[in-house]
């Protein structure tokens, strides 16, 4: 099996195994699906953290309003009485006014937080260093894990406008959000390898040969964005070590400048008259009393 280290930008995202006979169009589709699936899990985990802290999302017409404004406009959250967490709710006000503040109790909140941690571990980028391969099944199982935890805590379900439910139903609308910039739309992905864009209509073997034990680094990005930027010659850790070494050298030079040690002046190489005495044959003269006859 060919092992691909899939990068987006300068960071490794995940490892993937395939064969050299795969069509590039199929490969790009599979890699894009896994990449987008990881982004979906990250978005759901982020919203579930807010769910565990402040309860369900308020209706769009109530978000960002103060309590006084809600009373003045006579607005009511019709889903507050329908979507009650198991074991009852504990009030924790959402300062930014997105959620209704009816948070799950400590036990149910722990169910959500533990599941979030497990989900993040399943798709961690550290798997690249650990040589753990990512598959579409892992993405699916992780989404099912998150869905199950939400169902346990909210057996009556979430409001249809809650982004967590919309993500689970694949009805999320990311238009105008920062998250939309990272997603690779279906049919718009492309692979780059060795500074070359892999063209659809070809097989992977057309680029890397037929050796099934090949390991390569590829970059996944949106079509039409041009070649990916060159990666730095040294990584961040190496750069830190080089800067630390340069700093230590600079400090050593400062110490040497402040040292007032003139013992070297007694050395022969520091004697200005050394060459003159050598020509006159005055070097290595020892003085001692002569013999008496």
C-alpha positions, 0 to 999 in steps of 0.5 A: 500500500502507498502511504500518503502524508496529506498536508494542507498548507505547511501542516500534516493533516493525516496519513492515508493508505491507497494503491498505485492503481487508484484514479486520481479523481477518486483519490482526491474525492476520498482525501477531501471527504476525510479532510472535510470530515475532520473539520466538521468534527472540530466544529461540532466539538467547539459547539458542544463545548458551548452546549455543555457550558450554556445550553441550547442555542437561542432562536436567531431573533433573540441572539445577542439581545439583553434580557430587557430587550427580550422582555420589551420585544415580548420574545419567547424561546419556544424550544426552551421547554422542549429541549431540556437536558437529562437530570435537569438544567443548571443556569449559567448565563451566556455573556455573548447571548448566543445560548439560553443559559440552561446548561446540563448538570455536572454529570451530563456536562461530563458526558459531553466533555469526555466525548469531545476529548475522545473525538479530538483524540480520534482525529488528532494530527499527532497520529501522523507522528505515531504512524496511525492511518486515517480512514473514512470509517474513523470519521463516521464512527467519531461523528456517531460517537458525538451524536450519541453523547448529545442524544444521551444528554438531550433525549428530546433532541436539539432545536432545528436552528442549533448548529450541532443538529445542523451539522449532524443533518449535513444542513450546516450553512458556513456562508460568510464564516471563517470555517468556510475558507478551510472547507474544500467543496466537492469537486474542487480539490486538487493534489500537488506532489513534487511541485507538480499538480496531479492531473485528473484522468491519470492514475497515481502510478503515472506519477510515483511508479508502481512500487506499493511500498512508496511513501510520499508527501502530498498537498491537498488544496482548492483547485485554482489557488495556484501552487502551494507555497514552499515550506521553510528549510528549517522547521520551528523547533530547529529555528528555536535551537539556532536562535538559542545557540546564537544567543549563547554565542553572543553572551560568551563574546560579551563576557570575553570583552569584559575580561581584563586578563593580561597574563598573555603578555608574558607569552613569547608570541606577545614579545615585540623584541622576540624576532630581534633577539632571534637574529642576534642570537640572544635567545635561549641564553642561560647564565651560570658561574664559570668554572675555576681552574 
